Each structure stands twice: as C-alpha cells, then as structure tokens.
C-alpha cells in the first residue's frame, strides 16, 4: 500500500528515526517520507519505530492508502533532491 | 478533497506558515496538517503560502485525495491534542 510517514521526535532520536524511515521509504521532506510497503513491512516499521521512540514525547503518523493513484502530490518550493548534502 | 499538508520553512517564517495552515486545516503534528478543502481553498492556500515562503529555501507539500476513506491514519506516540500549550 502507499504510505506517507511523518515523525516529530526529540533531536537526539532524529538520526535513528531518519535512518529507519529511509530504510523503508523515500525521503521527500525534512521529516516526511513516502513509498509502497506491504502490510508486513508497515508492521516492521512501526515495531522498530516504537523501539526508538519515547511515546510519551515523540509522535509518528502513518497515512495509508490502498492505491497510489488516489493521491496527487503538489510540491511548492524546494525539493529534497537539491539537499543531498544532509545525507 | 482530503488534504495532507507538510511544510519545512526557515524558523523566522514558521509562525506565519503555522497560522496560515491552521486557518485552512487541522493541525496534527509539528508541521503536519489535514482536512477537507475545496479546489478553490487549495488554490488560496497555495497562493498565500507562496507569499510567505522563500521558494529557493522552503518546501511545502500537499497530498490530495478525492475521498477521505481511501486513507487510514495510524498515530504512534503523542497526539498534538496533548500539546495545546504551544498555541
């Protein structure tokens, strides 16, 4: 299924969350990712995110759509492709 | 249509972008919003965002779906409803 994932975690946990999300999804903005995942991959991602997160402080939201074609994406401003120096 | 909006802008422009997005959408995470907007409202939002943004530096992404029921949302961790002290 098509996934949009956004996290908001404390700075000290950001590198781990970034690395985790990039292992499963495409990085499209600061803390925003998208991609196609199976049900099993979604469960893995959530399980691993919970291991990193402090759930009383951090937040991680997954939007799930059965079909990519239901979502149009509009980008205003800079693409993350221009900022690969952060990798 | 159902909209998910995420921005990544320089700190000095964050208050204006937050205020703008909250005028059109529900605030669900640090820089993440969702809601139902008409085509006209989407155009207004994009127009006003461009007035605030430095498009060579900032980024604003809109995901658009014809129908809310195509998207499931899963929240792990803290809901923004618990953090109204930032308002």
Backbone of each chain as nested JSON, in Angstrom:
{
  "chains": [
    {"id": "A", "residues": [
      {"number": 1, "name": "UNK", "atoms": {"N": [0.849, -1.198, 0.0], "CA": [0.0, 0.0, 0.0], "C": [0.882, 1.245, 0.0]}},
      {"number": 2, "name": "UNK", "atoms": {"N": [0.274, 2.372, -0.377], "CA": [1.009, 3.639, -0.425], "C": [1.003, 4.272, 0.966]}},
      {"number": 3, "name": "UNK", "atoms": {"N": [2.19, 4.696, 1.408], "CA": [2.361, 5.209, 2.766], "C": [2.976, 6.609, 2.732]}},
      {"number": 4, "name": "UNK", "atoms": {"N": [2.411, 7.492, 3.536], "CA": [3.074, 8.753, 3.872], "C": [3.372, 8.68, 5.36]}},
      {"number": 5, "name": "UNK", "atoms": {"N": [4.62, 8.925, 5.739], "CA": [5.006, 8.846, 7.143], "C": [5.655, 10.161, 7.572]}},
      {"number": 6, "name": "UNK", "atoms": {"N": [5.254, 10.657, 8.727], "CA": [5.825, 11.891, 9.273], "C": [6.163, 11.665, 10.738]}},
      {"number": 7, "name": "UNK", "atoms": {"N": [7.352, 12.099, 11.139], "CA": [7.669, 11.971, 12.561], "C": [8.026, 13.321, 13.157]}},
      {"number": 8, "name": "UNK", "atoms": {"N": [7.864, 13.4, 14.453], "CA": [8.299, 14.559, 15.224], "C": [8.869, 13.986, 16.516]}},
      {"number": 9, "name": "UNK", "atoms": {"N": [10.194, 13.866, 16.555], "CA": [10.845, 13.24, 17.709], "C": [11.932, 14.165, 18.252]}},
      {"number": 10, "name": "UNK", "atoms": {"N": [12.333, 13.933, 19.488], "CA": [13.387, 14.737, 20.097], "C": [14.664, 14.645, 19.257]}},
      {"number": 11, "name": "UNK", "atoms": {"N": [15.436, 15.73, 19.266], "CA": [16.614, 15.843, 18.397], "C": [17.558, 14.658, 18.536]}},
      {"number": 12, "name": "UNK", "atoms": {"N": [17.711, 14.151, 19.76], "CA": [18.676, 13.068, 19.963], "C": [18.216, 11.754, 19.329]}},
      {"number": 13, "name": "UNK", "atoms": {"N": [16.919, 11.643, 19.028], "CA": [16.418, 10.43, 18.386], "C": [16.203, 10.598, 16.874]}},
      {"number": 14, "name": "UNK", "atoms": {"N": [16.394, 11.813, 16.386], "CA": [16.155, 12.08, 14.964], "C": [17.031, 11.246, 14.036]}},
      {"number": 15, "name": "UNK", "atoms": {"N": [18.339, 11.132, 14.285], "CA": [19.157, 10.34, 13.344], "C": [18.685, 8.893, 13.208]}},
      {"number": 16, "name": "UNK", "atoms": {"N": [18.279, 8.282, 14.309], "CA": [17.802, 6.889, 14.25], "C": [16.479, 6.778, 13.495]}},
      {"number": 17, "name": "UNK", "atoms": {"N": [15.58, 7.723, 13.737], "CA": [14.294, 7.683, 13.04], "C": [14.487, 7.933, 11.539]}},
      {"number": 18, "name": "UNK", "atoms": {"N": [15.372, 8.869, 11.233], "CA": [15.661, 9.154, 9.823], "C": [16.194, 7.906, 9.132]}},
      {"number": 19, "name": "UNK", "atoms": {"N": [17.155, 7.261, 9.765], "CA": [17.771, 6.06, 9.178], "C": [16.722, 4.952, 9.0]}},
      {"number": 20, "name": "UNK", "atoms": {"N": [15.884, 4.777, 10.018], "CA": [14.842, 3.751, 9.932], "C": [13.878, 4.029, 8.782]}},
      {"number": 21, "name": "UNK", "atoms": {"N": [13.361, 5.248, 8.732], "CA": [12.365, 5.574, 7.692], "C": [12.97, 5.484, 6.301]}},
      {"number": 22, "name": "UNK", "atoms": {"N": [14.226, 5.883, 6.169], "CA": [14.874, 5.816, 4.856], "C": [15.132, 4.374, 4.418]}},
      {"number": 23, "name": "UNK", "atoms": {"N": [15.167, 3.46, 5.374], "CA": [15.349, 2.047, 5.014], "C": [14.073, 1.468, 4.386]}},
      {"number": 24, "name": "UNK", "atoms": {"N": [12.935, 2.115, 4.651], "CA": [11.652, 1.597, 4.156], "C": [10.999, 2.482, 3.092]}},
      {"number": 25, "name": "UNK", "atoms": {"N": [11.305, 3.791, 3.134], "CA": [10.539, 4.761, 2.332], "C": [11.462, 5.774, 1.663]}},
      {"number": 26, "name": "UNK", "atoms": {"N": [10.875, 6.561, 0.756], "CA": [11.615, 7.649, 0.105], "C": [11.48, 8.915, 0.946]}},
      {"number": 27, "name": "UNK", "atoms": {"N": [12.595, 9.574, 1.14], "CA": [12.64, 10.787, 1.945], "C": [12.252, 11.96, 1.054]}},
      {"number": 28, "name": "UNK", "atoms": {"N": [11.189, 12.68, 1.37], "CA": [10.76, 13.764, 0.484], "C": [10.779, 15.145, 1.129]}},
      {"number": 29, "name": "UNK", "atoms": {"N": [10.84, 15.194, 2.448], "CA": [10.985, 16.489, 3.114], "C": [11.574, 16.199, 4.481]}},
      {"number": 30, "name": "UNK", "atoms": {"N": [12.042, 17.222, 5.149], "CA": [12.705, 17.115, 6.443], "C": [12.345, 15.855, 7.249]}},
      {"number": 31, "name": "UNK", "atoms": {"N": [11.094, 15.691, 7.627], "CA": [10.697, 14.511, 8.411], "C": [9.508, 13.808, 7.756]}},
      {"number": 32, "name": "UNK", "atoms": {"N": [9.468, 13.836, 6.429], "CA": [8.343, 13.295, 5.656], "C": [8.853, 12.279, 4.645]}},
      {"number": 33, "name": "UNK", "atoms": {"N": [8.159, 11.145, 4.559], "CA": [8.583, 10.022, 3.722], "C": [7.373, 9.457, 2.997]}},
      {"number": 34, "name": "UNK", "atoms": {"N": [7.609, 8.846, 1.844], "CA": [6.505, 8.175, 1.154], "C": [7.033, 6.928, 0.465]}},
      {"number": 35, "name": "UNK", "atoms": {"N": [6.124, 6.03, 0.145], "CA": [6.525, 4.846, -0.584], "C": [5.481, 3.756, -0.528]}},
      {"number": 36, "name": "UNK", "atoms": {"N": [5.776, 2.663, -1.204], "CA": [4.903, 1.496, -1.23], "C": [5.453, 0.461, -0.248]}},
      {"number": 37, "name": "UNK", "atoms": {"N": [4.613, 0.021, 0.669], "CA": [5.004, -1.013, 1.625], "C": [3.923, -2.086, 1.691]}},
      {"number": 38, "name": "UNK", "atoms": {"N": [4.353, -3.295, 2.027], "CA": [3.382, -4.36, 2.306], "C": [2.886, -4.204, 3.746]}},
      {"number": 39, "name": "UNK", "atoms": {"N": [1.829, -4.917, 4.071], "CA": [1.315, -4.913, 5.454], "C": [2.409, -5.324, 6.441]}},
      {"number": 40, "name": "UNK", "atoms": {"N": [3.186, -6.332, 6.054], "CA": [4.254, -6.828, 6.924], "C": [5.327, -5.75, 7.13]}},
      {"number": 41, "name": "UNK", "atoms": {"N": [5.679, -5.066, 6.057], "CA": [6.683, -4.002, 6.176], "C": [6.187, -2.867, 7.062]}},
      {"number": 42, "name": "UNK", "atoms": {"N": [4.893, -2.531, 6.964], "CA": [4.335, -1.486, 7.829], "C": [4.462, -1.904, 9.294]}},
      {"number": 43, "name": "UNK", "atoms": {"N": [4.13, -3.157, 9.568], "CA": [4.229, -3.638, 10.95], "C": [5.669, -3.604, 11.454]}},
      {"number": 44, "name": "UNK", "atoms": {"N": [6.599, -3.994, 10.594], "CA": [8.029, -3.926, 10.948], "C": [8.454, -2.501, 11.266]}},
      {"number": 45, "name": "UNK", "atoms": {"N": [8.059, -1.591, 10.375], "CA": [8.428, -0.183, 10.54], "C": [7.886, 0.364, 11.859]}},
      {"number": 46, "name": "UNK", "atoms": {"N": [6.623, 0.073, 12.156], "CA": [6.014, 0.561, 13.391], "C": [6.704, -0.053, 14.61]}},
      {"number": 47, "name": "UNK", "atoms": {"N": [6.994, -1.333, 14.521], "CA": [7.657, -2.024, 15.631], "C": [9.03, -1.393, 15.919]}},
      {"number": 48, "name": "UNK", "atoms": {"N": [9.798, -1.183, 14.852], "CA": [11.145, -0.606, 15.019], "C": [11.079, 0.857, 15.472]}},
      {"number": 49, "name": "UNK", "atoms": {"N": [10.069, 1.591, 14.978], "CA": [9.912, 2.992, 15.398], "C": [9.633, 3.073, 16.89]}},
      {"number": 50, "name": "UNK", "atoms": {"N": [8.791, 2.164, 17.371], "CA": [8.454, 2.157, 18.804], "C": [9.677, 1.872, 19.666]}},
      {"number": 51, "name": "UNK", "atoms": {"N": [10.599, 1.09, 19.125], "CA": [11.837, 0.807, 19.875], "C": [12.7, 2.063, 20.022]}},
      {"number": 52, "name": "UNK", "atoms": {"N": [12.619, 2.946, 19.016], "CA": [13.422, 4.178, 19.034], "C": [12.728, 5.273, 19.842]}},
      {"number": 53, "name": "UNK", "atoms": {"N": [11.412, 5.365, 19.694], "CA": [10.658, 6.5, 20.219], "C": [10.471, 6.483, 21.738]}},
      {"number": 54, "name": "UNK", "atoms": {"N": [10.316, 7.687, 22.297], "CA": [9.714, 7.868, 23.609], "C": [8.262, 8.257, 23.32]}},
      {"number": 55, "name": "UNK", "atoms": {"N": [7.351, 7.305, 23.478], "CA": [5.975, 7.535, 23.041], "C": [5.229, 8.568, 23.878]}},
      {"number": 56, "name": "UNK", "atoms": {"N": [5.8, 8.937, 25.027], "CA": [5.166, 9.987, 25.82], "C": [5.571, 11.376, 25.316]}},
      {"number": 57, "name": "UNK", "atoms": {"N": [6.553, 11.424, 24.402], "CA": [7.064, 12.717, 23.928], "C": [7.022, 12.812, 22.405]}},
      {"number": 58, "name": "UNK", "atoms": {"N": [7.396, 11.733, 21.722], "CA": [7.527, 11.739, 20.261], "C": [6.212, 11.36, 19.596]}},
      {"number": 59, "name": "UNK", "atoms": {"N": [6.147, 11.641, 18.308], "CA": [4.973, 11.276, 17.52], "C": [5.39, 10.787, 16.133]}},
      {"number": 60, "name": "UNK", "atoms": {"N": [4.673, 9.793, 15.641], "CA": [4.94, 9.199, 14.322], "C": [3.579, 8.89, 13.711]}},
      {"number": 61, "name": "UNK", "atoms": {"N": [3.287, 9.479, 12.572], "CA": [1.983, 9.285, 11.94], "C": [2.169, 8.618, 10.583]}},
      {"number": 62, "name": "UNK", "atoms": {"N": [1.407, 7.566, 10.341], "CA": [1.371, 6.886, 9.047], "C": [0.013, 7.107, 8.404]}},
      {"number": 63, "name": "UNK", "atoms": {"N": [0.011, 7.587, 7.17], "CA": [-1.198, 7.656, 6.357], "C": [-1.093, 6.534, 5.341]}},
      {"number": 64, "name": "UNK", "atoms": {"N": [-2.146, 5.759, 5.218], "CA": [-2.095, 4.576, 4.368], "C": [-3.203, 4.635, 3.332]}},
      {"number": 65, "name": "UNK", "atoms": {"N": [-2.839, 4.403, 2.105], "CA": [-3.824, 4.384, 1.028], "C": [-3.645, 3.103, 0.23]}},
      {"number": 66, "name": "UNK", "atoms": {"N": [-4.752, 2.477, -0.134], "CA": [-4.675, 1.22, -0.893], "C": [-4.018, 1.438, -2.255]}},
      {"number": 67, "name": "UNK", "atoms": {"N": [-4.263, 2.612, -2.845], "CA": [-3.794, 2.825, -4.214], "C": [-3.156, 4.207, -4.354]}},
      {"number": 68, "name": "UNK", "atoms": {"N": [-1.971, 4.235, -4.895], "CA": [-1.241, 5.482, -5.075], "C": [-2.048, 6.47, -5.896]}},
      {"number": 69, "name": "UNK", "atoms": {"N": [-2.784, 5.984, -6.883], "CA": [-3.422, 6.904, -7.815], "C": [-4.53, 7.732, -7.177]}},
      {"number": 70, "name": "UNK", "atoms": {"N": [-4.893, 7.413, -5.952], "CA": [-5.863, 8.262, -5.265], "C": [-5.225, 9.543, -4.734]}},
      {"number": 71, "name": "UNK", "atoms": {"N": [-3.892, 9.578, -4.663], "CA": [-3.203, 10.73, -4.091], "C": [-2.468, 11.516, -5.173]}},
      {"number": 72, "name": "UNK", "atoms": {"N": [-2.77, 12.809, -5.237], "CA": [-1.952, 13.712, -6.049], "C": [-1.018, 14.437, -5.102]}},
      {"number": 73, "name": "UNK", "atoms": {"N": [0.173, 14.739, -5.596], "CA": [1.151, 15.43, -4.751], "C": [1.547, 16.73, -5.433]}},
      {"number": 74, "name": "UNK", "atoms": {"N": [1.519, 17.808, -4.666], "CA": [1.931, 19.11, -5.193], "C": [3.056, 19.65, -4.32]}},
      {"number": 75, "name": "UNK", "atoms": {"N": [4.182, 19.917, -4.932], "CA": [5.329, 20.471, -4.199], "C": [5.489, 21.941, -4.539]}},
      {"number": 76, "name": "UNK", "atoms": {"N": [5.524, 22.776, -3.513], "CA": [5.822, 24.192, -3.685], "C": [7.169, 24.437, -3.02]}},
      {"number": 77, "name": "UNK", "atoms": {"N": [8.064, 25.095, -3.738], "CA": [9.378, 25.396, -3.177], "C": [10.388, 24.333, -3.521]}},
      {"number": 78, "name": "UNK", "atoms": {"N": [11.271, 24.095, -2.573], "CA": [12.469, 23.311, -2.832], "C": [12.24, 21.81, -2.676]}},
      {"number": 79, "name": "UNK", "atoms": {"N": [12.785, 21.059, -3.594], "CA": [12.753, 19.599, -3.496], "C": [13.905, 19.11, -2.64]}},
      {"number": 80, "name": "UNK", "atoms": {"N": [13.676, 18.027, -1.923], "CA": [14.739, 17.46, -1.095], "C": [15.88, 16.926, -1.955]}},
      {"number": 81, "name": "UNK", "atoms": {"N": [15.597, 16.654, -3.205], "CA": [16.651, 16.18, -4.116], "C": [17.798, 17.181, -4.242]}},
      {"number": 82, "name": "UNK", "atoms": {"N": [17.491, 18.46, -3.943], "CA": [18.52, 19.5, -4.032], "C": [19.363, 19.576, -2.763]}},
      {"number": 83, "name": "UNK", "atoms": {"N": [19.013, 18.786, -1.748], "CA": [19.655, 18.983, -0.442], "C": [20.361, 17.713, 0.019]}},
      {"number": 84, "name": "UNK", "atoms": {"N": [20.942, 16.999, -0.913], "CA": [21.564, 15.721, -0.587], "C": [22.817, 15.866, 0.276]}},
      {"number": 85, "name": "UNK", "atoms": {"N": [23.227, 17.107, 0.508], "CA": [24.375, 17.303, 1.404], "C": [24.067, 16.862, 2.831]}},
      {"number": 86, "name": "UNK", "atoms": {"N": [22.782, 16.694, 3.163], "CA": [22.425, 16.267, 4.517], "C": [22.583, 14.758, 4.712]}},
      {"number": 87, "name": "UNK", "atoms": {"N": [22.798, 14.041, 3.63], "CA": [22.785, 12.569, 3.733], "C": [23.99, 12.04, 4.504]}}
    ]},
    {"id": "B", "residues": [
      {"number": 1, "name": "UNK", "atoms": {"N": [-11.844, 18.114, -1.242], "CA": [-10.993, 16.917, -1.245], "C": [-10.21, 16.841, 0.061]}},
      {"number": 2, "name": "UNK", "atoms": {"N": [-9.717, 15.664, 0.366], "CA": [-8.943, 15.459, 1.592], "C": [-7.483, 15.846, 1.341]}},
      {"number": 3, "name": "UNK", "atoms": {"N": [-6.933, 16.65, 2.255], "CA": [-5.586, 17.203, 2.084], "C": [-4.706, 16.853, 3.278]}},
      {"number": 4, "name": "UNK", "atoms": {"N": [-3.485, 16.447, 2.973], "CA": [-2.424, 16.402, 3.994], "C": [-1.385, 17.422, 3.558]}},
      {"number": 5, "name": "UNK", "atoms": {"N": [-1.027, 18.327, 4.443], "CA": [-0.047, 19.366, 4.107], "C": [1.113, 19.326, 5.096]}},
      {"number": 6, "name": "UNK", "atoms": {"N": [2.319, 19.406, 4.558], "CA": [3.519, 19.432, 5.405], "C": [4.441, 20.535, 4.914]}},
      {"number": 7, "name": "UNK", "atoms": {"N": [4.959, 21.317, 5.845], "CA": [5.898, 22.349, 5.426], "C": [7.23, 22.202, 6.143]}},
      {"number": 8, "name": "UNK", "atoms": {"N": [8.258, 22.733, 5.522], "CA": [9.592, 22.819, 6.114], "C": [10.131, 24.181, 5.698]}},
      {"number": 9, "name": "UNK", "atoms": {"N": [10.01, 25.143, 6.604], "CA": [10.406, 26.518, 6.272], "C": [11.38, 27.033, 7.333]}},
      {"number": 10, "name": "UNK", "atoms": {"N": [12.107, 28.087, 7.0], "CA": [13.046, 28.684, 7.945], "C": [12.295, 29.147, 9.194]}},
      {"number": 11, "name": "UNK", "atoms": {"N": [12.984, 29.094, 10.319], "CA": [12.353, 29.368, 11.619], "C": [11.607, 30.701, 11.631]}},
      {"number": 12, "name": "UNK", "atoms": {"N": [12.163, 31.71, 10.974], "CA": [11.527, 33.035, 11.034], "C": [10.2, 33.086, 10.27]}},
      {"number": 13, "name": "UNK", "atoms": {"N": [9.976, 32.095, 9.392], "CA": [8.712, 32.074, 8.643], "C": [7.714, 31.043, 9.205]}},
      {"number": 14, "name": "UNK", "atoms": {"N": [8.168, 30.277, 10.199], "CA": [7.31, 29.233, 10.762], "C": [6.009, 29.77, 11.361]}},
      {"number": 15, "name": "UNK", "atoms": {"N": [6.041, 30.858, 12.164], "CA": [4.768, 31.318, 12.751], "C": [3.725, 31.682, 11.696]}},
      {"number": 16, "name": "UNK", "atoms": {"N": [4.155, 32.317, 10.61], "CA": [3.204, 32.698, 9.562], "C": [2.645, 31.471, 8.842]}},
      {"number": 17, "name": "UNK", "atoms": {"N": [3.503, 30.49, 8.562], "CA": [3.037, 29.27, 7.887], "C": [2.09, 28.485, 8.79]}},
      {"number": 18, "name": "UNK", "atoms": {"N": [2.43, 28.425, 10.068], "CA": [1.557, 27.733, 11.026], "C": [0.184, 28.387, 11.062]}},
      {"number": 19, "name": "UNK", "atoms": {"N": [0.168, 29.706, 11.166], "CA": [-1.097, 30.447, 11.233], "C": [-1.914, 30.23, 9.954]}},
      {"number": 20, "name": "UNK", "atoms": {"N": [-1.243, 30.293, 8.822], "CA": [-1.924, 30.085, 7.54], "C": [-2.539, 28.686, 7.464]}},
      {"number": 21, "name": "UNK", "atoms": {"N": [-1.728, 27.684, 7.733], "CA": [-2.222, 26.305, 7.601], "C": [-3.348, 26.021, 8.586]}},
      {"number": 22, "name": "UNK", "atoms": {"N": [-3.25, 26.583, 9.785], "CA": [-4.305, 26.364, 10.778], "C": [-5.601, 27.063, 10.397]}},
      {"number": 23, "name": "UNK", "atoms": {"N": [-5.52, 28.068, 9.543], "CA": [-6.743, 28.742, 9.083], "C": [-7.517, 27.854, 8.109]}},
      {"number": 24, "name": "UNK", "atoms": {"N": [-6.822, 26.895, 7.487], "CA": [-7.464, 26.049, 6.476], "C": [-7.612, 24.584, 6.9]}},
      {"number": 25, "name": "UNK", "atoms": {"N": [-6.736, 24.132, 7.801], "CA": [-6.645, 22.694, 8.077], "C": [-6.517, 22.428, 9.572]}},
      {"number": 26, "name": "UNK", "atoms": {"N": [-6.618, 21.154, 9.93], "CA": [-6.414, 20.742, 11.317], "C": [-4.941, 20.417, 11.532]}},
      {"number": 27, "name": "UNK", "atoms": {"N": [-4.411, 20.91, 12.611], "CA": [-3.001, 20.733, 12.953], "C": [-2.85, 19.389, 13.658]}},
      {"number": 28, "name": "UNK", "atoms": {"N": [-2.078, 18.461, 13.109], "CA": [-1.992, 17.133, 13.73], "C": [-0.597, 16.76, 14.207]}},
      {"number": 29, "name": "UNK", "atoms": {"N": [0.406, 17.465, 13.732], "CA": [1.774, 17.234, 14.219], "C": [2.555, 18.505, 13.936]}},
      {"number": 30, "name": "UNK", "atoms": {"N": [3.699, 18.636, 14.538], "CA": [4.556, 19.818, 14.425], "C": [4.316, 20.657, 13.158]}},
      {"number": 31, "name": "UNK", "atoms": {"N": [4.568, 20.113, 11.986], "CA": [4.377, 20.874, 10.752], "C": [3.492, 20.107, 9.774]}},
      {"number": 32, "name": "UNK", "atoms": {"N": [2.534, 19.357, 10.319], "CA": [1.66, 18.487, 9.521], "C": [0.193, 18.828, 9.796]}},
      {"number": 33, "name": "UNK", "atoms": {"N": [-0.585, 18.907, 8.729], "CA": [-1.986, 19.336, 8.805], "C": [-2.827, 18.436, 7.919]}},
      {"number": 34, "name": "UNK", "atoms": {"N": [-4.104, 18.317, 8.253], "CA": [-5.008, 17.57, 7.376], "C": [-6.376, 18.21, 7.402]}},
      {"number": 35, "name": "UNK", "atoms": {"N": [-7.175, 17.913, 6.401], "CA": [-8.536, 18.419, 6.38], "C": [-9.164, 18.326, 5.02]}},
      {"number": 36, "name": "UNK", "atoms": {"N": [-10.419, 18.743, 4.962], "CA": [-11.181, 18.764, 3.708], "C": [-11.16, 20.183, 3.146]}},
      {"number": 37, "name": "UNK", "atoms": {"N": [-10.736, 20.339, 1.926], "CA": [-10.744, 21.652, 1.272], "C": [-11.357, 21.526, -0.12]}},
      {"number": 38, "name": "UNK", "atoms": {"N": [-11.948, 22.625, -0.568], "CA": [-12.409, 22.686, -1.954], "C": [-11.215, 23.018, -2.859]}},
      {"number": 39, "name": "UNK", "atoms": {"N": [-11.392, 22.862, -4.158], "CA": [-10.344, 23.231, -5.121], "C": [-9.94, 24.696, -4.929]}},
      {"number": 40, "name": "UNK", "atoms": {"N": [-10.944, 25.557, -4.717], "CA": [-10.679, 26.991, -4.555], "C": [-9.861, 27.246, -3.295]}},
      {"number": 41, "name": "UNK", "atoms": {"N": [-10.22, 26.56, -2.219], "CA": [-9.474, 26.73, -0.967], "C": [-8.026, 26.261, -1.124]}},
      {"number": 42, "name": "UNK", "atoms": {"N": [-7.813, 25.177, -1.861], "CA": [-6.444, 24.705, -2.094], "C": [-5.64, 25.773, -2.84]}},
      {"number": 43, "name": "UNK", "atoms": {"N": [-6.253, 26.357, -3.847], "CA": [-5.558, 27.404, -4.605], "C": [-5.238, 28.616, -3.736]}},
      {"number": 44, "name": "UNK", "atoms": {"N": [-6.178, 29.002, -2.892], "CA": [-5.95, 30.116, -1.951], "C": [-4.783, 29.809, -1.024]}},
      {"number": 45, "name": "UNK", "atoms": {"N": [-4.813, 28.594, -0.466], "CA": [-3.77, 28.187, 0.479], "C": [-2.389, 28.219, -0.193]}},
      {"number": 46, "name": "UNK", "atoms": {"N": [-2.313, 27.689, -1.394], "CA": [-1.034, 27.668, -2.112], "C": [-0.583, 29.094, -2.434]}},
      {"number": 47, "name": "UNK", "atoms": {"N": [-1.519, 29.923, -2.861], "CA": [-1.198, 31.31, -3.199], "C": [-0.631, 32.042, -1.977]}},
      {"number": 48, "name": "UNK", "atoms": {"N": [-1.31, 31.88, -0.848], "CA": [-0.879, 32.569, 0.379], "C": [0.446, 31.991, 0.902]}},
      {"number": 49, "name": "UNK", "atoms": {"N": [0.614, 30.689, 0.761], "CA": [1.871, 30.066, 1.2], "C": [3.045, 30.619, 0.394]}},
      {"number": 50, "name": "UNK", "atoms": {"N": [2.841, 30.777, -0.904], "CA": [3.915, 31.305, -1.755], "C": [4.298, 32.73, -1.364]}},
      {"number": 51, "name": "UNK", "atoms": {"N": [3.319, 33.487, -0.862], "CA": [3.62, 34.852, -0.416], "C": [4.518, 34.844, 0.828]}},
      {"number": 52, "name": "UNK", "atoms": {"N": [4.372, 33.815, 1.644], "CA": [5.172, 33.711, 2.877], "C": [6.541, 33.087, 2.594]}},
      {"number": 53, "name": "UNK", "atoms": {"N": [6.568, 32.078, 1.721], "CA": [7.758, 31.239, 1.539], "C": [8.876, 31.916, 0.752]}},
      {"number": 54, "name": "UNK", "atoms": {"N": [10.092, 31.479, 1.031], "CA": [11.223, 31.672, 0.135], "C": [11.351, 30.341, -0.618]}},
      {"number": 55, "name": "UNK", "atoms": {"N": [10.89, 30.315, -1.866], "CA": [10.777, 29.041, -2.577], "C": [12.136, 28.432, -2.937]}},
      {"number": 56, "name": "UNK", "atoms": {"N": [13.198, 29.223, -2.802], "CA": [14.533, 28.664, -3.052], "C": [15.072, 27.952, -1.815]}},
      {"number": 57, "name": "UNK", "atoms": {"N": [14.372, 28.095, -0.687], "CA": [14.852, 27.527, 0.571], "C": [13.795, 26.644, 1.238]}},
      {"number": 58, "name": "UNK", "atoms": {"N": [12.54, 27.102, 1.234], "CA": [11.464, 26.419, 1.951], "C": [10.784, 25.375, 1.066]}},
      {"number": 59, "name": "UNK", "atoms": {"N": [10.023, 24.509, 1.706], "CA": [9.26, 23.494, 0.976], "C": [7.893, 23.31, 1.615]}},
      {"number": 60, "name": "UNK", "atoms": {"N": [6.901, 23.086, 0.764], "CA": [5.516, 22.899, 1.207], "C": [4.927, 21.828, 0.297]}},
      {"number": 61, "name": "UNK", "atoms": {"N": [4.488, 20.721, 0.87], "CA": [3.961, 19.62, 0.063], "C": [2.496, 19.379, 0.435]}},
      {"number": 62, "name": "UNK", "atoms": {"N": [1.664, 19.294, -0.593], "CA": [0.252, 18.951, -0.418], "C": [-0.02, 17.594, -1.048]}},
      {"number": 63, "name": "UNK", "atoms": {"N": [-0.595, 16.688, -0.278], "CA": [-1.093, 15.407, -0.788], "C": [-2.611, 15.533, -0.871]}},
      {"number": 64, "name": "UNK", "atoms": {"N": [-3.159, 15.175, -2.007], "CA": [-4.593, 15.388, -2.227], "C": [-5.266, 14.073, -2.588]}},
      {"number": 65, "name": "UNK", "atoms": {"N": [-6.345, 13.794, -1.909], "CA": [-7.105, 12.575, -2.189], "C": [-8.563, 12.959, -2.388]}},
      {"number": 66, "name": "UNK", "atoms": {"N": [-9.192, 12.367, -3.384], "CA": [-10.601, 12.691, -3.658], "C": [-11.486, 12.306, -2.48]}},
      {"number": 67, "name": "UNK", "atoms": {"N": [-11.129, 11.223, -1.812], "CA": [-12.017, 10.704, -0.772], "C": [-11.231, 10.329, 0.481]}},
      {"number": 68, "name": "UNK", "atoms": {"N": [-11.695, 10.824, 1.605], "CA": [-11.038, 10.562, 2.881], "C": [-10.928, 9.066, 3.151]}},
      {"number": 69, "name": "UNK", "atoms": {"N": [-11.935, 8.321, 2.756], "CA": [-11.986, 6.914, 3.16], "C": [-10.894, 6.071, 2.51]}},
      {"number": 70, "name": "UNK", "atoms": {"N": [-10.179, 6.651, 1.538], "CA": [-9.048, 5.92, 0.974], "C": [-7.83, 5.932, 1.893]}},
      {"number": 71, "name": "UNK", "atoms": {"N": [-7.821, 6.835, 2.886], "CA": [-6.658, 6.983, 3.742], "C": [-6.968, 6.504, 5.158]}},
      {"number": 72, "name": "UNK", "atoms": {"N": [-6.153, 5.59, 5.643], "CA": [-6.191, 5.238, 7.055], "C": [-5.046, 5.977, 7.736]}},
      {"number": 73, "name": "UNK", "atoms": {"N": [-5.269, 6.366, 8.96], "CA": [-4.233, 7.092, 9.692], "C": [-3.889, 6.312, 10.951]}},
      {"number": 74, "name": "UNK", "atoms": {"N": [-2.601, 6.134, 11.185], "CA": [-2.14, 5.44, 12.392], "C": [-1.192, 6.365, 13.146]}},
      {"number": 75, "name": "UNK", "atoms": {"N": [-1.528, 6.666, 14.374], "CA": [-0.682, 7.528, 15.204], "C": [0.049, 6.685, 16.224]}},
      {"number": 76, "name": "UNK", "atoms": {"N": [1.364, 6.806, 16.264], "CA": [2.163, 6.162, 17.3], "C": [2.732, 7.286, 18.158]}},
      {"number": 77, "name": "UNK", "atoms": {"N": [2.593, 7.171, 19.459], "CA": [3.134, 8.187, 20.347], "C": [2.111, 9.249, 20.678]}},
      {"number": 78, "name": "UNK", "atoms": {"N": [2.602, 10.453, 20.817], "CA": [1.821, 11.527, 21.406], "C": [0.946, 12.249, 20.386]}},
      {"number": 79, "name": "UNK", "atoms": {"N": [-0.279, 12.528, 20.772], "CA": [-1.179, 13.316, 19.935], "C": [-0.93, 14.796, 20.184]}},
      {"number": 80, "name": "UNK", "atoms": {"N": [-1.103, 15.584, 19.138], "CA": [-0.926, 17.036, 19.284], "C": [-1.977, 17.636, 20.208]}},
      {"number": 81, "name": "UNK", "atoms": {"N": [-3.087, 16.933, 20.377], "CA": [-4.13, 17.412, 21.301], "C": [-3.608, 17.588, 22.72]}},
      {"number": 82, "name": "UNK", "atoms": {"N": [-2.528, 16.877, 23.032], "CA": [-1.945, 16.982, 24.374], "C": [-0.987, 18.152, 24.509]}},
      {"number": 83, "name": "UNK", "atoms": {"N": [-0.739, 18.865, 23.408], "CA": [0.337, 19.867, 23.433], "C": [-0.189, 21.258, 23.102]}},
      {"number": 84, "name": "UNK", "atoms": {"N": [-1.385, 21.576, 23.558], "CA": [-2.002, 22.864, 23.221], "C": [-1.303, 24.047, 23.868]}},
      {"number": 85, "name": "UNK", "atoms": {"N": [-0.339, 23.789, 24.719], "CA": [0.411, 24.909, 25.301], "C": [1.223, 25.661, 24.263]}},
      {"number": 86, "name": "UNK", "atoms": {"N": [1.414, 25.067, 23.082], "CA": [2.177, 25.761, 22.035], "C": [1.326, 26.769, 21.262]}},
      {"number": 87, "name": "UNK", "atoms": {"N": [0.034, 26.763, 21.49], "CA": [-0.852, 27.598, 20.63], "C": [-0.672, 29.093, 20.924]}}
    ]}
  ]
}
